[in-house]
Amino acid sequence: LWGTQIAFAIDTGRLMCEPVAGAPRVDRALNAALILAYVGLKLGDRVSFFGFDAKPHLQTGFVAGPRAFTRLKSRTAELDYSTEETNHTLGLATLAERLQRRSMVVVFTDFADTVSAELMVENVSRLARRHMIVFVAFHDEELERLRSTEPQAPEDVSRAVIAHRLLRERSLVLAKLRRLGVHIVDAPVDNLGIELVRAYDELRRRERI
């Protein structure tokens, strides 16, 4: 009898291919997901990967046991960078159809502003009615730096204002997700894998999954 089902939903659309701290977001996502996948398989959970941009394009199905990790790793190598806009409705609805029982769904995606985030939030909220959702937010240290740097020139002021607006919109979206019962992992990108494992451990101990 296997424990939790962990489904990784990885957006590979245009925004996710933009770099954060020197590497594309999708690479950061994949590294963090594989760390948790390894831990989950070791602890007897079943794990699957699902990739999507304008449409779904990677569905591994659930695998179990530590030996399955190598197979998962080679399948996730199929995830490629895309210039397509992400269709959260099609991607997340397709994933929902695939999940036969309550699962922990780890969502890796990004958004430009509150307007573009609306459909994403709506579709995550549908998934959250039946599943435990962990949303991984990409902590943009570059924006934080722009907002907090002492301005030296007029263009520094406008950059700081834009950075402040973007960060504020981001925090509004994350607050909305929290109200829906979504667990947010918001950490510097170098710590994403560790923070994800920590969130998983906490949710397991609280018997949320």
JOMOHU-V612307 format. One record per residue. N is the residue number from 0. RES is the residue in one small letter. SS is DSSP state (H for helix, E for strand, - for the rest). PSI is psi in degrees with one decimal (* if undefined). OMEGA is omega in radians with two decimals (none if undefined). Layout:
BEGIN
N & RES & SS & PSI & OMEGA
N & RES & SS & PSI & OMEGA
END
This chain:
BEGIN
0 & l & - & 119.1 & -3.11
1 & w & - & 156.1 & -3.10
2 & g & - & -123.3 & -3.07
3 & t & - & 150.0 & 2.93
4 & q & E & 124.7 & 3.09
5 & i & E & 119.2 & 3.10
6 & a & E & 121.2 & 3.09
7 & f & E & 119.6 & 3.10
8 & a & E & 109.5 & -3.04
9 & i & E & 114.9 & 3.07
10 & d & E & 126.7 & 3.12
11 & t & - & 19.3 & -3.12
12 & g & - & -177.2 & -3.00
13 & r & - & -49.4 & -3.10
14 & l & H & -35.8 & -3.10
15 & m & H & -13.0 & 3.12
16 & c & H & -4.2 & 3.07
17 & e & - & 147.8 & -3.05
18 & p & E & 149.4 & 2.93
19 & v & E & 126.8 & -3.08
20 & a & - & 42.8 & 2.98
21 & g & - & -1.3 & 3.11
22 & a & E & 147.9 & 3.13
23 & p & E & 142.0 & 3.14
24 & r & H & -38.5 & -3.10
25 & v & H & -34.5 & 3.08
26 & d & H & -40.8 & 3.09
27 & r & H & -43.9 & -3.13
28 & a & H & -47.7 & -3.09
29 & l & H & -43.3 & 3.12
30 & n & H & -46.4 & -3.14
31 & a & H & -42.5 & -3.12
32 & a & H & -41.5 & -3.11
33 & l & H & -31.8 & 3.07
34 & i & H & -48.0 & -3.14
35 & l & H & -36.9 & 3.12
36 & a & H & -43.4 & 3.14
37 & y & H & -46.7 & 3.14
38 & v & H & -46.8 & -3.12
39 & g & H & -45.4 & 3.14
40 & l & H & -38.8 & 3.11
41 & k & H & -35.3 & -3.08
42 & l & - & 6.2 & 3.06
43 & g & - & 15.4 & 3.09
44 & d & - & 162.1 & 3.05
45 & r & E & 139.7 & -3.00
46 & v & E & 141.2 & 3.02
47 & s & E & 156.2 & 3.07
48 & f & E & 139.6 & -3.13
49 & f & E & 122.1 & -3.14
50 & g & E & 142.7 & -3.13
51 & f & E & 151.9 & 2.92
52 & d & - & -106.0 & 3.06
53 & a & - & -24.8 & 3.06
54 & k & - & 163.2 & 3.13
55 & p & E & 142.4 & 3.13
56 & h & E & -3.4 & 3.03
57 & l & E & 122.1 & 3.08
58 & q & E & 105.8 & -3.03
59 & t & - & -19.7 & -2.94
60 & g & - & 166.2 & -3.09
61 & f & - & 138.0 & 3.07
62 & v & E & 161.1 & -3.11
63 & a & E & 156.6 & 3.09
64 & g & - & 142.6 & -3.09
65 & p & - & -30.1 & -3.11
66 & r & - & -21.5 & -3.12
67 & a & H & -14.1 & -3.06
68 & f & H & -43.2 & -3.12
69 & t & H & -40.7 & 3.13
70 & r & H & -43.7 & 3.11
71 & l & H & -42.9 & -3.10
72 & k & H & -42.8 & -3.13
73 & s & H & -33.5 & 3.09
74 & r & H & -39.4 & -3.10
75 & t & H & -16.3 & 3.06
76 & a & - & -15.2 & 3.10
77 & e & - & -17.6 & 3.13
78 & l & - & 124.1 & -3.07
79 & d & - & 160.9 & 3.09
80 & y & - & 147.5 & -3.10
81 & s & - & 151.5 & 3.06
82 & t & - & 3.1 & -3.11
83 & e & - & 150.6 & 2.99
84 & e & - & 143.8 & -3.11
85 & t & - & 134.8 & 3.03
86 & n & - & 92.8 & -3.09
87 & h & H & -33.4 & -3.11
88 & t & H & -52.4 & -3.13
89 & l & H & -45.1 & -3.10
90 & g & H & -53.5 & -3.05
91 & l & H & -29.1 & 3.07
92 & a & H & -39.4 & 3.10
93 & t & H & -42.5 & 3.11
94 & l & H & -44.2 & -3.14
95 & a & H & -39.4 & 3.13
96 & e & H & -31.6 & -3.08
97 & r & H & -21.3 & -3.03
98 & l & - & 106.4 & -3.07
99 & q & - & -25.9 & 3.10
100 & r & - & 167.5 & -3.09
101 & r & - & 131.2 & -3.07
102 & s & - & 164.1 & 2.93
103 & m & E & 116.8 & -3.12
104 & v & E & 117.8 & -3.13
105 & v & E & 112.8 & -3.04
106 & v & E & 123.9 & 3.04
107 & f & E & 106.9 & 3.09
108 & t & - & 178.2 & 3.07
109 & d & - & 168.2 & -3.09
110 & f & - & 152.7 & -3.09
111 & a & - & -35.3 & -3.08
112 & d & - & 179.3 & -3.08
113 & t & H & -32.5 & -3.13
114 & v & H & -49.8 & -3.13
115 & s & H & -20.0 & -3.12
116 & a & H & -16.0 & -3.02
117 & e & H & -49.1 & -3.14
118 & l & H & -37.8 & 3.11
119 & m & H & -47.7 & -3.13
120 & v & H & -44.1 & -3.13
121 & e & H & -43.3 & -3.11
122 & n & H & -32.9 & 3.04
123 & v & H & -38.3 & -3.12
124 & s & H & -35.1 & 3.09
125 & r & H & -44.3 & 3.12
126 & l & H & -36.9 & -3.06
127 & a & H & -18.8 & 3.12
128 & r & - & -29.0 & -3.05
129 & r & - & -23.4 & -3.02
130 & h & - & 164.1 & 3.04
131 & m & E & 116.0 & -3.08
132 & i & E & 130.8 & 2.99
133 & v & E & 119.3 & -3.12
134 & f & E & 122.9 & -3.11
135 & v & E & 115.0 & -3.14
136 & a & E & 137.2 & 3.14
137 & f & E & 108.4 & -3.11
138 & h & E & 108.8 & -3.07
139 & d & - & 94.7 & -3.08
140 & e & H & -27.2 & 3.12
141 & e & H & -45.0 & 3.11
142 & l & H & -41.5 & 3.11
143 & e & H & -41.8 & -3.12
144 & r & H & -43.1 & 3.13
145 & l & H & -37.2 & -3.11
146 & r & H & -36.6 & -2.99
147 & s & H & -8.8 & -3.13
148 & t & - & 136.8 & 3.09
149 & e & - & 120.8 & -3.08
150 & p & - & 135.8 & 3.11
151 & q & - & -21.8 & -3.09
152 & a & - & 162.8 & -3.12
153 & p & H & -38.9 & -3.12
154 & e & H & -25.5 & 3.07
155 & d & H & -36.2 & -3.14
156 & v & H & -47.7 & -3.12
157 & s & H & -36.9 & 3.08
158 & r & H & -43.1 & -3.14
159 & a & H & -39.2 & -3.14
160 & v & H & -45.2 & 3.14
161 & i & H & -44.3 & 3.13
162 & a & H & -42.0 & 3.14
163 & h & H & -44.0 & -3.13
164 & r & H & -44.4 & -3.13
165 & l & H & -43.1 & 3.13
166 & l & H & -36.0 & 3.12
167 & r & H & -43.0 & 3.12
168 & e & H & -39.8 & 3.13
169 & r & H & -44.2 & -3.12
170 & s & H & -29.7 & 3.07
171 & l & H & -41.9 & 3.13
172 & v & H & -44.4 & -3.14
173 & l & H & -36.9 & 3.10
174 & a & H & -39.1 & 3.12
175 & k & H & -42.5 & 3.12
176 & l & H & -41.8 & 3.12
177 & r & H & -41.1 & -3.14
178 & r & H & -23.6 & 3.12
179 & l & - & 1.2 & 3.14
180 & g & - & 11.4 & 3.13
181 & v & - & 135.7 & 3.10
182 & h & E & 122.7 & -3.09
183 & i & E & 130.1 & 2.97
184 & v & E & 108.6 & -3.09
185 & d & E & 100.7 & -3.03
186 & a & E & 159.5 & 3.02
187 & p & E & 141.6 & -2.98
188 & v & H & -30.0 & 3.14
189 & d & H & -19.6 & -3.12
190 & n & H & 7.1 & -3.03
191 & l & H & -46.4 & -3.10
192 & g & H & -46.3 & -3.13
193 & i & H & -44.5 & -3.12
194 & e & H & -33.5 & 3.12
195 & l & H & -43.2 & 3.10
196 & v & H & -39.0 & 3.12
197 & r & H & -43.9 & 3.13
198 & a & H & -42.6 & 3.13
199 & y & H & -45.1 & 3.14
200 & d & H & -43.2 & -3.13
201 & e & H & -44.7 & -3.13
202 & l & H & -35.5 & 3.10
203 & r & H & -46.7 & -3.10
204 & r & H & -33.7 & 3.11
205 & r & - & 1.1 & -3.13
206 & e & - & 38.6 & 3.07
207 & r & - & -18.4 & -3.14
208 & i & - & * & none
END
